[in-house]
Amino acid sequence: MTLKYNDIRSYVLTALLVMLAVFVPWVFHQFHLAGATFLPMHIFVLIAGLIFGWRAGLLVGLFTPLVSHFISGMPVLNVLPQIVIELSAYGFIAGILRQRYNLRTIWSLLGAIIGGRMALLLAILVTYLIAGQSYSPLGLAANPLASFWSTIKQGWPGIAIQLAFIPAIIWLVEKFITRDTEDRRVK
């Protein structure tokens, strides 16, 4: 299923994924669980790309950190552009790999995780060149590579969660969508 501009359900589902991607990290912060460790925002961006295609993945990746910042102040302003770029890349790459190149969910997910991290590295480097300082969600770092490496080390549990649960979530959602579509054809 891809994002269709003439179908209101596409917009509703995309908005729902943005809402979940904003709400779940907020809940994590209420229980003092580190968003940079568990990466709850990333999950819904990846799901959007894998199920609804690159357009939905890109939109959810773009709007989620912006909406979250304006509602909760998280992510903080100095890393907001980097996270927008990273999440947009996650959603875009997941959708492209899954639907254009017809890769299995796990390979599309792995490609999106690697591609999103490479986009984050590029964003960190550009920030360093412009601002002369290297920021990461974990704070100021000595240099861009230290900043990038700290996000990798901190985010391993979240990446493991993504690899363990997202393929099962995709399978369940697609099964539900397929059944719903078949039920509509019968009627």
VMD Tcl script that builds the backbone (N, CA, C; Angstrom):
set m [mol new atoms 561]
animate dup $m
set s [atomselect $m all]
$s set {name element resname resid chain x y z} {
  {N N MET 1 A 0.858 -1.181 0.000}
  {CA C MET 1 A 0.000 0.000 0.000}
  {C C MET 1 A 0.897 1.235 0.000}
  {N N THR 2 A 0.646 2.148 -0.904}
  {CA C THR 2 A 1.431 3.379 -0.943}
  {C C THR 2 A 0.542 4.564 -0.628}
  {N N LEU 3 A 1.185 5.666 -0.292}
  {CA C LEU 3 A 0.458 6.894 -0.004}
  {C C LEU 3 A -0.209 7.373 -1.283}
  {N N LYS 4 A -1.526 7.474 -1.252}
  {CA C LYS 4 A -2.278 7.952 -2.413}
  {C C LYS 4 A -2.855 9.311 -2.060}
  {N N TYR 5 A -2.583 10.278 -2.907}
  {CA C TYR 5 A -2.999 11.646 -2.612}
  {C C TYR 5 A -4.510 11.844 -2.700}
  {N N ASN 6 A -5.215 10.948 -3.382}
  {CA C ASN 6 A -6.665 11.103 -3.513}
  {C C ASN 6 A -7.448 10.273 -2.489}
  {N N ASP 7 A -6.745 9.654 -1.556}
  {CA C ASP 7 A -7.393 8.811 -0.551}
  {C C ASP 7 A -7.185 9.419 0.833}
  {N N ILE 8 A -8.267 9.812 1.465}
  {CA C ILE 8 A -8.201 10.470 2.771}
  {C C ILE 8 A -7.581 9.557 3.822}
  {N N ARG 9 A -7.737 8.233 3.663}
  {CA C ARG 9 A -7.146 7.301 4.629}
  {C C ARG 9 A -5.628 7.428 4.687}
  {N N SER 10 A -5.005 7.734 3.544}
  {CA C SER 10 A -3.554 7.916 3.524}
  {C C SER 10 A -3.134 9.051 4.437}
  {N N TYR 11 A -3.874 10.141 4.379}
  {CA C TYR 11 A -3.548 11.295 5.222}
  {C C TYR 11 A -3.815 10.998 6.693}
  {N N VAL 12 A -4.897 10.314 6.965}
  {CA C VAL 12 A -5.246 9.984 8.350}
  {C C VAL 12 A -4.197 9.047 8.950}
  {N N LEU 13 A -3.804 8.021 8.206}
  {CA C LEU 13 A -2.818 7.072 8.711}
  {C C LEU 13 A -1.447 7.725 8.883}
  {N N THR 14 A -1.072 8.600 7.958}
  {CA C THR 14 A 0.195 9.322 8.087}
  {C C THR 14 A 0.170 10.223 9.316}
  {N N ALA 15 A -0.929 10.935 9.517}
  {CA C ALA 15 A -1.061 11.795 10.704}
  {C C ALA 15 A -1.056 10.959 11.983}
  {N N LEU 16 A -1.672 9.783 11.950}
  {CA C LEU 16 A -1.682 8.896 13.112}
  {C C LEU 16 A -0.261 8.447 13.463}
  {N N LEU 17 A 0.528 8.114 12.450}
  {CA C LEU 17 A 1.906 7.702 12.705}
  {C C LEU 17 A 2.733 8.851 13.275}
  {N N VAL 18 A 2.517 10.074 12.776}
  {CA C VAL 18 A 3.208 11.237 13.349}
  {C C VAL 18 A 2.796 11.395 14.810}
  {N N MET 19 A 1.499 11.282 15.076}
  {CA C MET 19 A 1.006 11.429 16.447}
  {C C MET 19 A 1.641 10.386 17.374}
  {N N LEU 20 A 1.691 9.141 16.941}
  {CA C LEU 20 A 2.305 8.093 17.755}
  {C C LEU 20 A 3.800 8.338 17.944}
  {N N ALA 21 A 4.454 8.804 16.884}
  {CA C ALA 21 A 5.890 9.072 16.960}
  {C C ALA 21 A 6.207 10.254 17.866}
  {N N VAL 22 A 5.249 11.116 18.116}
  {CA C VAL 22 A 5.417 12.220 19.067}
  {C C VAL 22 A 5.030 11.756 20.473}
  {N N PHE 23 A 3.934 11.023 20.584}
  {CA C PHE 23 A 3.395 10.634 21.890}
  {C C PHE 23 A 4.271 9.603 22.606}
  {N N VAL 24 A 4.702 8.569 21.911}
  {CA C VAL 24 A 5.459 7.493 22.559}
  {C C VAL 24 A 6.780 8.007 23.148}
  {N N PRO 25 A 7.577 8.815 22.432}
  {CA C PRO 25 A 8.779 9.371 23.076}
  {C C PRO 25 A 8.452 10.249 24.286}
  {N N TRP 26 A 7.343 10.971 24.221}
  {CA C TRP 26 A 6.932 11.788 25.361}
  {C C TRP 26 A 6.682 10.894 26.578}
  {N N VAL 27 A 6.020 9.756 26.358}
  {CA C VAL 27 A 5.784 8.802 27.448}
  {C C VAL 27 A 7.120 8.282 27.985}
  {N N PHE 28 A 8.045 7.969 27.086}
  {CA C PHE 28 A 9.369 7.510 27.513}
  {C C PHE 28 A 10.017 8.538 28.434}
  {N N HIS 29 A 9.937 9.805 28.063}
  {CA C HIS 29 A 10.545 10.861 28.879}
  {C C HIS 29 A 9.850 10.998 30.232}
  {N N GLN 30 A 8.560 10.722 30.310}
  {CA C GLN 30 A 7.845 10.801 31.584}
  {C C GLN 30 A 8.349 9.758 32.574}
  {N N PHE 31 A 8.833 8.642 32.051}
  {CA C PHE 31 A 9.369 7.579 32.900}
  {C C PHE 31 A 10.898 7.593 32.940}
  {N N HIS 32 A 11.476 8.695 32.497}
  {CA C HIS 32 A 12.931 8.905 32.515}
  {C C HIS 32 A 13.680 7.838 31.728}
  {N N LEU 33 A 13.082 7.392 30.645}
  {CA C LEU 33 A 13.746 6.471 29.730}
  {C C LEU 33 A 14.343 7.299 28.601}
  {N N ALA 34 A 15.569 7.039 28.273}
  {CA C ALA 34 A 16.278 7.857 27.292}
  {C C ALA 34 A 15.793 7.573 25.872}
  {N N GLY 35 A 15.302 8.614 25.217}
  {CA C GLY 35 A 14.886 8.489 23.826}
  {C C GLY 35 A 16.057 8.148 22.924}
  {N N ALA 36 A 17.247 8.668 23.245}
  {CA C ALA 36 A 18.439 8.391 22.442}
  {C C ALA 36 A 18.893 6.940 22.582}
  {N N THR 37 A 18.413 6.247 23.601}
  {CA C THR 37 A 18.756 4.836 23.788}
  {C C THR 37 A 17.742 3.928 23.103}
  {N N PHE 38 A 16.465 4.185 23.315}
  {CA C PHE 38 A 15.424 3.288 22.811}
  {C C PHE 38 A 14.866 3.702 21.450}
  {N N LEU 39 A 15.106 4.917 21.021}
  {CA C LEU 39 A 14.734 5.424 19.690}
  {C C LEU 39 A 13.259 5.197 19.348}
  {N N PRO 40 A 12.337 5.543 20.236}
  {CA C PRO 40 A 10.924 5.276 19.948}
  {C C PRO 40 A 10.380 6.078 18.769}
  {N N MET 41 A 10.922 7.254 18.521}
  {CA C MET 41 A 10.454 8.081 17.410}
  {C C MET 41 A 10.751 7.409 16.066}
  {N N HIS 42 A 11.884 6.721 16.007}
  {CA C HIS 42 A 12.323 6.089 14.764}
  {C C HIS 42 A 11.377 4.982 14.307}
  {N N ILE 43 A 10.793 4.275 15.267}
  {CA C ILE 43 A 9.967 3.104 14.951}
  {C C ILE 43 A 8.817 3.466 14.011}
  {N N PHE 44 A 8.114 4.539 14.311}
  {CA C PHE 44 A 6.934 4.894 13.521}
  {C C PHE 44 A 7.307 5.466 12.157}
  {N N VAL 45 A 8.465 6.107 12.086}
  {CA C VAL 45 A 8.958 6.601 10.795}
  {C C VAL 45 A 9.286 5.414 9.895}
  {N N LEU 46 A 9.975 4.436 10.444}
  {CA C LEU 46 A 10.315 3.244 9.666}
  {C C LEU 46 A 9.062 2.479 9.242}
  {N N ILE 47 A 8.096 2.362 10.133}
  {CA C ILE 47 A 6.836 1.689 9.791}
  {C C ILE 47 A 6.133 2.427 8.655}
  {N N ALA 48 A 6.103 3.742 8.711}
  {CA C ALA 48 A 5.459 4.531 7.649}
  {C C ALA 48 A 6.102 4.244 6.302}
  {N N GLY 49 A 7.428 4.259 6.249}
  {CA C GLY 49 A 8.119 3.999 4.993}
  {C C GLY 49 A 7.918 2.581 4.496}
  {N N LEU 50 A 7.999 1.621 5.407}
  {CA C LEU 50 A 7.893 0.217 5.010}
  {C C LEU 50 A 6.492 -0.165 4.549}
  {N N ILE 51 A 5.474 0.408 5.158}
  {CA C ILE 51 A 4.101 0.030 4.797}
  {C C ILE 51 A 3.521 0.938 3.720}
  {N N PHE 52 A 3.663 2.239 3.886}
  {CA C PHE 52 A 2.970 3.187 3.013}
  {C C PHE 52 A 3.859 3.825 1.949}
  {N N GLY 53 A 5.134 3.482 1.905}
  {CA C GLY 53 A 6.006 3.962 0.850}
  {C C GLY 53 A 6.854 5.160 1.247}
  {N N TRP 54 A 7.692 5.554 0.305}
  {CA C TRP 54 A 8.689 6.584 0.598}
  {C C TRP 54 A 8.075 7.948 0.885}
  {N N ARG 55 A 6.952 8.272 0.249}
  {CA C ARG 55 A 6.340 9.586 0.497}
  {C C ARG 55 A 5.868 9.702 1.949}
  {N N ALA 56 A 5.156 8.684 2.409}
  {CA C ALA 56 A 4.678 8.691 3.799}
  {C C ALA 56 A 5.856 8.637 4.764}
  {N N GLY 57 A 6.845 7.815 4.467}
  {CA C GLY 57 A 8.025 7.737 5.323}
  {C C GLY 57 A 8.746 9.064 5.425}
  {N N LEU 58 A 8.886 9.727 4.287}
  {CA C LEU 58 A 9.538 11.041 4.268}
  {C C LEU 58 A 8.726 12.063 5.053}
  {N N LEU 59 A 7.414 12.078 4.855}
  {CA C LEU 59 A 6.561 13.041 5.567}
  {C C LEU 59 A 6.559 12.799 7.076}
  {N N VAL 60 A 6.436 11.552 7.482}
  {CA C VAL 60 A 6.448 11.245 8.913}
  {C C VAL 60 A 7.821 11.585 9.503}
  {N N GLY 61 A 8.881 11.268 8.772}
  {CA C GLY 61 A 10.226 11.600 9.239}
  {C C GLY 61 A 10.479 13.089 9.333}
  {N N LEU 62 A 9.893 13.848 8.441}
  {CA C LEU 62 A 10.061 15.305 8.440}
  {C C LEU 62 A 9.245 15.962 9.542}
  {N N PHE 63 A 7.980 15.592 9.649}
  {CA C PHE 63 A 7.081 16.294 10.570}
  {C C PHE 63 A 7.187 15.838 12.026}
  {N N THR 64 A 7.554 14.597 12.261}
  {CA C THR 64 A 7.588 14.097 13.636}
  {C C THR 64 A 8.503 14.908 14.549}
  {N N PRO 65 A 9.785 15.099 14.202}
  {CA C PRO 65 A 10.629 15.866 15.128}
  {C C PRO 65 A 10.206 17.326 15.240}
  {N N LEU 66 A 9.670 17.895 14.163}
  {CA C LEU 66 A 9.220 19.290 14.214}
  {C C LEU 66 A 8.019 19.443 15.141}
  {N N VAL 67 A 7.019 18.578 14.977}
  {CA C VAL 67 A 5.832 18.633 15.833}
  {C C VAL 67 A 6.233 18.361 17.283}
  {N N SER 68 A 7.069 17.364 17.488}
  {CA C SER 68 A 7.511 17.025 18.837}
  {C C SER 68 A 8.244 18.197 19.490}
  {N N HIS 69 A 9.096 18.860 18.727}
  {CA C HIS 69 A 9.834 20.007 19.274}
  {C C HIS 69 A 8.884 21.122 19.696}
  {N N PHE 70 A 7.901 21.418 18.864}
  {CA C PHE 70 A 6.991 22.515 19.182}
  {C C PHE 70 A 6.024 22.169 20.316}
  {N N ILE 71 A 5.748 20.876 20.513}
  {CA C ILE 71 A 4.857 20.467 21.604}
  {C C ILE 71 A 5.621 20.289 22.919}
  {N N SER 72 A 6.764 19.602 22.855}
  {CA C SER 72 A 7.449 19.216 24.092}
  {C C SER 72 A 8.839 19.821 24.277}
  {N N GLY 73 A 9.360 20.461 23.233}
  {CA C GLY 73 A 10.722 20.972 23.318}
  {C C GLY 73 A 11.776 19.917 23.032}
  {N N MET 74 A 11.343 18.705 22.710}
  {CA C MET 74 A 12.257 17.611 22.389}
  {C C MET 74 A 12.003 17.166 20.953}
  {N N PRO 75 A 12.994 16.983 20.165}
  {CA C PRO 75 A 14.410 17.171 20.427}
  {C C PRO 75 A 14.770 18.655 20.557}
  {N N VAL 76 A 15.846 18.912 21.280}
  {CA C VAL 76 A 16.258 20.293 21.513}
  {C C VAL 76 A 16.694 20.932 20.198}
  {N N LEU 77 A 16.636 22.241 20.169}
  {CA C LEU 77 A 16.834 22.991 18.927}
  {C C LEU 77 A 18.191 22.745 18.271}
  {N N ASN 78 A 19.259 22.595 19.054}
  {CA C ASN 78 A 20.573 22.456 18.421}
  {C C ASN 78 A 20.761 21.133 17.683}
  {N N VAL 79 A 19.948 20.120 17.971}
  {CA C VAL 79 A 20.036 18.862 17.221}
  {C C VAL 79 A 18.818 18.614 16.339}
  {N N LEU 80 A 17.839 19.495 16.392}
  {CA C LEU 80 A 16.611 19.311 15.613}
  {C C LEU 80 A 16.883 19.122 14.117}
  {N N PRO 81 A 17.711 19.969 13.474}
  {CA C PRO 81 A 17.951 19.758 12.034}
  {C C PRO 81 A 18.567 18.393 11.733}
  {N N GLN 82 A 19.467 17.944 12.595}
  {CA C GLN 82 A 20.098 16.640 12.376}
  {C C GLN 82 A 19.074 15.508 12.473}
  {N N ILE 83 A 18.193 15.604 13.437}
  {CA C ILE 83 A 17.194 14.547 13.623}
  {C C ILE 83 A 16.155 14.578 12.507}
  {N N VAL 84 A 15.802 15.771 12.035}
  {CA C VAL 84 A 14.884 15.872 10.888}
  {C C VAL 84 A 15.501 15.175 9.677}
  {N N ILE 85 A 16.779 15.427 9.426}
  {CA C ILE 85 A 17.460 14.810 8.278}
  {C C ILE 85 A 17.547 13.296 8.466}
  {N N GLU 86 A 17.935 12.861 9.659}
  {CA C GLU 86 A 18.065 11.427 9.926}
  {C C GLU 86 A 16.730 10.701 9.760}
  {N N LEU 87 A 15.677 11.211 10.388}
  {CA C LEU 87 A 14.384 10.527 10.323}
  {C C LEU 87 A 13.775 10.582 8.928}
  {N N SER 88 A 13.957 11.695 8.230}
  {CA C SER 88 A 13.467 11.782 6.847}
  {C C SER 88 A 14.161 10.743 5.978}
  {N N ALA 89 A 15.466 10.578 6.190}
  {CA C ALA 89 A 16.214 9.566 5.434}
  {C C ALA 89 A 15.722 8.162 5.777}
  {N N TYR 90 A 15.476 7.893 7.060}
  {CA C TYR 90 A 14.940 6.584 7.453}
  {C C TYR 90 A 13.662 6.260 6.689}
  {N N GLY 91 A 12.706 7.162 6.748}
  {CA C GLY 91 A 11.418 6.913 6.107}
  {C C GLY 91 A 11.523 6.787 4.601}
  {N N PHE 92 A 12.298 7.682 3.991}
  {CA C PHE 92 A 12.478 7.677 2.539}
  {C C PHE 92 A 13.147 6.382 2.078}
  {N N ILE 93 A 14.275 6.040 2.706}
  {CA C ILE 93 A 15.033 4.857 2.291}
  {C C ILE 93 A 14.235 3.581 2.536}
  {N N ALA 94 A 13.558 3.485 3.673}
  {CA C ALA 94 A 12.743 2.293 3.955}
  {C C ALA 94 A 11.697 2.089 2.866}
  {N N GLY 95 A 11.021 3.171 2.473}
  {CA C GLY 95 A 9.996 3.075 1.439}
  {C C GLY 95 A 10.550 2.726 0.074}
  {N N ILE 96 A 11.662 3.361 -0.287}
  {CA C ILE 96 A 12.284 3.082 -1.592}
  {C C ILE 96 A 12.741 1.630 -1.669}
  {N N LEU 97 A 13.449 1.174 -0.647}
  {CA C LEU 97 A 13.967 -0.194 -0.681}
  {C C LEU 97 A 12.850 -1.231 -0.682}
  {N N ARG 98 A 11.810 -0.979 0.075}
  {CA C ARG 98 A 10.728 -1.962 0.186}
  {C C ARG 98 A 9.851 -1.986 -1.054}
  {N N GLN 99 A 9.487 -0.809 -1.565}
  {CA C GLN 99 A 8.483 -0.793 -2.623}
  {C C GLN 99 A 9.049 -0.626 -4.026}
  {N N ARG 100 A 10.114 0.100 -4.173}
  {CA C ARG 100 A 10.692 0.246 -5.514}
  {C C ARG 100 A 11.609 -0.915 -5.866}
  {N N TYR 101 A 12.399 -1.360 -4.872}
  {CA C TYR 101 A 13.348 -2.439 -5.121}
  {C C TYR 101 A 12.841 -3.784 -4.616}
  {N N ASN 102 A 11.643 -3.789 -4.042}
  {CA C ASN 102 A 10.958 -5.017 -3.639}
  {C C ASN 102 A 11.782 -5.896 -2.696}
  {N N LEU 103 A 12.539 -5.263 -1.809}
  {CA C LEU 103 A 13.324 -6.023 -0.845}
  {C C LEU 103 A 12.426 -6.503 0.294}
  {N N ARG 104 A 12.832 -7.567 0.921}
  {CA C ARG 104 A 12.117 -8.052 2.101}
  {C C ARG 104 A 12.171 -6.990 3.195}
  {N N THR 105 A 11.252 -7.096 4.130}
  {CA C THR 105 A 11.156 -6.112 5.209}
  {C C THR 105 A 12.471 -5.962 5.963}
  {N N ILE 106 A 13.094 -7.059 6.339}
  {CA C ILE 106 A 14.308 -6.982 7.158}
  {C C ILE 106 A 15.440 -6.287 6.411}
  {N N TRP 107 A 15.570 -6.558 5.097}
  {CA C TRP 107 A 16.652 -5.929 4.329}
  {C C TRP 107 A 16.363 -4.451 4.102}
  {N N SER 108 A 15.116 -4.128 3.878}
  {CA C SER 108 A 14.735 -2.716 3.745}
  {C C SER 108 A 14.979 -1.979 5.057}
  {N N LEU 109 A 14.649 -2.629 6.153}
  {CA C LEU 109 A 14.856 -2.041 7.476}
  {C C LEU 109 A 16.343 -1.826 7.750}
  {N N LEU 110 A 17.155 -2.838 7.492}
  {CA C LEU 110 A 18.603 -2.700 7.686}
  {C C LEU 110 A 19.182 -1.592 6.811}
  {N N GLY 111 A 18.772 -1.563 5.550}
  {CA C GLY 111 A 19.244 -0.514 4.646}
  {C C GLY 111 A 18.848 0.871 5.119}
  {N N ALA 112 A 17.626 0.987 5.631}
  {CA C ALA 112 A 17.154 2.284 6.133}
  {C C ALA 112 A 17.913 2.697 7.387}
  {N N ILE 113 A 18.189 1.750 8.270}
  {CA C ILE 113 A 18.935 2.070 9.493}
  {C C ILE 113 A 20.342 2.542 9.137}
  {N N ILE 114 A 21.000 1.836 8.240}
  {CA C ILE 114 A 22.350 2.233 7.830}
  {C C ILE 114 A 22.310 3.564 7.086}
  {N N GLY 115 A 21.384 3.690 6.135}
  {CA C GLY 115 A 21.271 4.938 5.373}
  {C C GLY 115 A 20.904 6.130 6.241}
  {N N GLY 116 A 20.012 5.917 7.203}
  {CA C GLY 116 A 19.631 6.993 8.118}
  {C C GLY 116 A 20.792 7.435 8.979}
  {N N ARG 117 A 21.599 6.477 9.424}
  {CA C ARG 117 A 22.785 6.824 10.221}
  {C C ARG 117 A 23.824 7.558 9.373}
  {N N MET 118 A 23.945 7.186 8.111}
  {CA C MET 118 A 24.870 7.911 7.232}
  {C C MET 118 A 24.376 9.347 7.001}
  {N N ALA 119 A 23.065 9.505 6.874}
  {CA C ALA 119 A 22.491 10.853 6.744}
  {C C ALA 119 A 22.746 11.662 8.012}
  {N N LEU 120 A 22.653 11.005 9.171}
  {CA C LEU 120 A 22.951 11.679 10.438}
  {C C LEU 120 A 24.408 12.122 10.474}
  {N N LEU 121 A 25.318 11.256 10.047}
  {CA C LEU 121 A 26.735 11.628 10.010}
  {C C LEU 121 A 26.951 12.841 9.119}
  {N N LEU 122 A 26.331 12.849 7.952}
  {CA C LEU 122 A 26.444 13.991 7.043}
  {C C LEU 122 A 25.887 15.255 7.697}
  {N N ALA 123 A 24.754 15.141 8.369}
  {CA C ALA 123 A 24.155 16.299 9.048}
  {C C ALA 123 A 25.058 16.805 10.172}
  {N N ILE 124 A 25.676 15.897 10.909}
  {CA C ILE 124 A 26.601 16.289 11.977}
  {C C ILE 124 A 27.802 17.018 11.385}
  {N N LEU 125 A 28.330 16.507 10.269}
  {CA C LEU 125 A 29.479 17.157 9.619}
  {C C LEU 125 A 29.124 18.555 9.125}
  {N N VAL 126 A 27.959 18.697 8.505}
  {CA C VAL 126 A 27.528 20.014 8.016}
  {C C VAL 126 A 27.336 20.973 9.189}
  {N N THR 127 A 26.726 20.495 10.263}
  {CA C THR 127 A 26.551 21.327 11.460}
  {C C THR 127 A 27.904 21.776 11.998}
  {N N TYR 128 A 28.861 20.869 12.009}
  {CA C TYR 128 A 30.201 21.199 12.496}
  {C C TYR 128 A 30.858 22.256 11.609}
  {N N LEU 129 A 30.704 22.114 10.303}
  {CA C LEU 129 A 31.293 23.094 9.377}
  {C C LEU 129 A 30.641 24.464 9.524}
  {N N ILE 130 A 29.344 24.495 9.777}
  {CA C ILE 130 A 28.625 25.770 9.904}
  {C C ILE 130 A 28.823 26.385 11.289}
  {N N ALA 131 A 28.636 25.587 12.333}
  {CA C ALA 131 A 28.640 26.118 13.705}
  {C C ALA 131 A 30.004 26.036 14.383}
  {N N GLY 132 A 30.881 25.203 13.854}
  {CA C GLY 132 A 32.184 25.041 14.487}
  {C C GLY 132 A 32.139 24.177 15.738}
  {N N GLN 133 A 30.977 23.590 16.022}
  {CA C GLN 133 A 30.823 22.692 17.160}
  {C C GLN 133 A 30.056 21.461 16.708}
  {N N SER 134 A 30.287 20.379 17.407}
  {CA C SER 134 A 29.642 19.127 17.057}
  {C C SER 134 A 28.619 18.758 18.121}
  {N N TYR 135 A 27.362 18.693 17.711}
  {CA C TYR 135 A 26.271 18.362 18.630}
  {C C TYR 135 A 25.747 16.968 18.336}
  {N N SER 136 A 25.288 16.313 19.365}
  {CA C SER 136 A 24.551 15.064 19.209}
  {C C SER 136 A 23.385 15.130 20.187}
  {N N PRO 137 A 22.424 14.231 20.073}
  {CA C PRO 137 A 21.328 14.232 21.045}
  {C C PRO 137 A 21.817 14.058 22.486}
  {N N LEU 138 A 23.042 13.605 22.640}
  {CA C LEU 138 A 23.607 13.387 23.971}
  {C C LEU 138 A 24.377 14.597 24.478}
  {N N GLY 139 A 24.491 15.639 23.664}
  {CA C GLY 139 A 25.186 16.854 24.092}
  {C C GLY 139 A 26.339 17.211 23.171}
  {N N LEU 140 A 27.120 18.173 23.609}
  {CA C LEU 140 A 28.263 18.659 22.847}
  {C C LEU 140 A 29.338 17.578 22.812}
  {N N ALA 141 A 29.944 17.366 21.650}
  {CA C ALA 141 A 30.991 16.357 21.514}
  {C C ALA 141 A 32.273 17.016 21.024}
  {N N ALA 142 A 33.384 16.319 21.198}
  {CA C ALA 142 A 34.691 16.865 20.844}
  {C C ALA 142 A 34.829 17.100 19.344}
  {N N ASN 143 A 34.294 16.199 18.545}
  {CA C ASN 143 A 34.388 16.329 17.087}
  {C C ASN 143 A 33.221 15.571 16.452}
  {N N PRO 144 A 33.019 15.738 15.146}
  {CA C PRO 144 A 31.866 15.093 14.497}
  {C C PRO 144 A 31.851 13.570 14.620}
  {N N LEU 145 A 33.009 12.937 14.504}
  {CA C LEU 145 A 33.024 11.474 14.602}
  {C C LEU 145 A 32.708 11.003 16.018}
  {N N ALA 146 A 33.178 11.735 17.017}
  {CA C ALA 146 A 32.836 11.394 18.404}
  {C C ALA 146 A 31.336 11.559 18.630}
  {N N SER 147 A 30.772 12.594 18.055}
  {CA C SER 147 A 29.335 12.833 18.162}
  {C C SER 147 A 28.555 11.692 17.518}
  {N N PHE 148 A 28.962 11.318 16.320}
  {CA C PHE 148 A 28.301 10.238 15.593}
  {C C PHE 148 A 28.443 8.918 16.349}
  {N N TRP 149 A 29.650 8.620 16.791}
  {CA C TRP 149 A 29.904 7.365 17.486}
  {C C TRP 149 A 29.102 7.278 18.784}
  {N N SER 150 A 28.960 8.397 19.484}
  {CA C SER 150 A 28.192 8.379 20.738}
  {C C SER 150 A 26.723 8.039 20.482}
  {N N THR 151 A 26.166 8.500 19.356}
  {CA C THR 151 A 24.771 8.158 19.047}
  {C C THR 151 A 24.634 6.677 18.688}
  {N N ILE 152 A 25.649 6.123 18.031}
  {CA C ILE 152 A 25.628 4.691 17.697}
  {C C ILE 152 A 25.688 3.860 18.984}
  {N N LYS 153 A 26.643 4.176 19.854}
  {CA C LYS 153 A 26.792 3.420 21.108}
  {C C LYS 153 A 25.538 3.526 21.970}
  {N N GLN 154 A 25.000 4.714 22.090}
  {CA C GLN 154 A 23.823 4.929 22.932}
  {C C GLN 154 A 22.577 4.262 22.340}
  {N N GLY 155 A 22.472 4.220 21.007}
  {CA C GLY 155 A 21.257 3.750 20.349}
  {C C GLY 155 A 21.188 2.269 20.040}
  {N N TRP 156 A 22.195 1.478 20.420}
  {CA C TRP 156 A 22.162 0.049 20.110}
  {C C TRP 156 A 20.916 -0.661 20.631}
  {N N PRO 157 A 20.461 -0.389 21.843}
  {CA C PRO 157 A 19.227 -1.059 22.284}
  {C C PRO 157 A 18.028 -0.731 21.387}
  {N N GLY 158 A 17.924 0.512 20.957}
  {CA C GLY 158 A 16.826 0.907 20.074}
  {C C GLY 158 A 16.904 0.227 18.721}
  {N N ILE 159 A 18.108 0.109 18.192}
  {CA C ILE 159 A 18.292 -0.576 16.908}
  {C C ILE 159 A 17.905 -2.049 17.050}
  {N N ALA 160 A 18.293 -2.669 18.157}
  {CA C ALA 160 A 17.921 -4.074 18.397}
  {C C ALA 160 A 16.401 -4.224 18.493}
  {N N ILE 161 A 15.752 -3.280 19.168}
  {CA C ILE 161 A 14.285 -3.297 19.270}
  {C C ILE 161 A 13.660 -3.173 17.882}
  {N N GLN 162 A 14.194 -2.273 17.067}
  {CA C GLN 162 A 13.674 -2.084 15.711}
  {C C GLN 162 A 13.791 -3.370 14.905}
  {N N LEU 163 A 14.968 -3.991 14.947}
  {CA C LEU 163 A 15.190 -5.209 14.171}
  {C C LEU 163 A 14.355 -6.382 14.690}
  {N N ALA 164 A 14.099 -6.408 15.983}
  {CA C ALA 164 A 13.335 -7.517 16.567}
  {C C ALA 164 A 11.832 -7.387 16.338}
  {N N PHE 165 A 11.306 -6.161 16.416}
  {CA C PHE 165 A 9.847 -6.006 16.441}
  {C C PHE 165 A 9.227 -5.434 15.166}
  {N N ILE 166 A 9.934 -4.586 14.450}
  {CA C ILE 166 A 9.314 -3.954 13.277}
  {C C ILE 166 A 8.901 -4.972 12.216}
  {N N PRO 167 A 9.719 -5.979 11.871}
  {CA C PRO 167 A 9.237 -6.948 10.873}
  {C C PRO 167 A 7.927 -7.628 11.281}
  {N N ALA 168 A 7.775 -7.965 12.556}
  {CA C ALA 168 A 6.526 -8.589 13.019}
  {C C ALA 168 A 5.366 -7.607 12.946}
  {N N ILE 169 A 5.612 -6.358 13.302}
  {CA C ILE 169 A 4.565 -5.330 13.217}
  {C C ILE 169 A 4.128 -5.149 11.768}
  {N N ILE 170 A 5.090 -5.090 10.853}
  {CA C ILE 170 A 4.783 -4.925 9.424}
  {C C ILE 170 A 3.943 -6.102 8.944}
  {N N TRP 171 A 4.329 -7.308 9.320}
  {CA C TRP 171 A 3.592 -8.497 8.906}
  {C C TRP 171 A 2.146 -8.432 9.391}
  {N N LEU 172 A 1.948 -8.081 10.662}
  {CA C LEU 172 A 0.593 -8.001 11.218}
  {C C LEU 172 A -0.242 -6.919 10.544}
  {N N VAL 173 A 0.339 -5.747 10.360}
  {CA C VAL 173 A -0.406 -4.636 9.746}
  {C C VAL 173 A -0.760 -4.973 8.305}
  {N N GLU 174 A 0.183 -5.528 7.551}
  {CA C GLU 174 A -0.106 -5.878 6.157}
  {C C GLU 174 A -1.152 -6.980 6.068}
  {N N LYS 175 A -1.120 -7.913 6.995}
  {CA C LYS 175 A -2.141 -8.963 7.019}
  {C C LYS 175 A -3.518 -8.345 7.273}
  {N N PHE 176 A -3.590 -7.407 8.203}
  {CA C PHE 176 A -4.842 -6.719 8.506}
  {C C PHE 176 A -5.318 -5.905 7.302}
  {N N ILE 177 A -4.403 -5.185 6.649}
  {CA C ILE 177 A -4.763 -4.364 5.485}
  {C C ILE 177 A -5.264 -5.248 4.356}
  {N N THR 178 A -4.576 -6.372 4.117}
  {CA C THR 178 A -4.980 -7.291 3.052}
  {C C THR 178 A -6.358 -7.876 3.347}
  {N N ARG 179 A -6.590 -8.275 4.587}
  {CA C ARG 179 A -7.892 -8.839 4.962}
  {C C ARG 179 A -8.991 -7.789 4.820}
  {N N ASP 180 A -8.701 -6.554 5.244}
  {CA C ASP 180 A -9.671 -5.466 5.134}
  {C C ASP 180 A -10.007 -5.188 3.667}
  {N N THR 181 A -8.993 -5.213 2.807}
  {CA C THR 181 A -9.207 -4.977 1.376}
  {C C THR 181 A -10.036 -6.099 0.763}
  {N N GLU 182 A -9.749 -7.345 1.143}
  {CA C GLU 182 A -10.520 -8.481 0.622}
  {C C GLU 182 A -11.970 -8.420 1.094}
  {N N ASP 183 A -12.192 -8.022 2.351}
  {CA C ASP 183 A -13.554 -7.887 2.873}
  {C C ASP 183 A -14.335 -6.835 2.099}
  {N N ARG 184 A -13.689 -5.767 1.706}
  {CA C ARG 184 A -14.370 -4.709 0.945}
  {C C ARG 184 A -14.740 -5.178 -0.458}
  {N N ARG 185 A -13.889 -6.016 -1.056}
  {CA C ARG 185 A -14.183 -6.524 -2.397}
  {C C ARG 185 A -15.390 -7.450 -2.379}
  {N N VAL 186 A -15.515 -8.240 -1.322}
  {CA C VAL 186 A -16.618 -9.196 -1.207}
  {C C VAL 186 A -17.948 -8.465 -1.102}
  {N N LYS 187 A -17.975 -7.344 -0.393}
  {CA C LYS 187 A -19.223 -6.595 -0.187}
  {C C LYS 187 A -19.584 -5.898 -1.414}
}
mol reanalyze $m
mol bondsrecalc $m
mol representation Tube
mol addrep $m
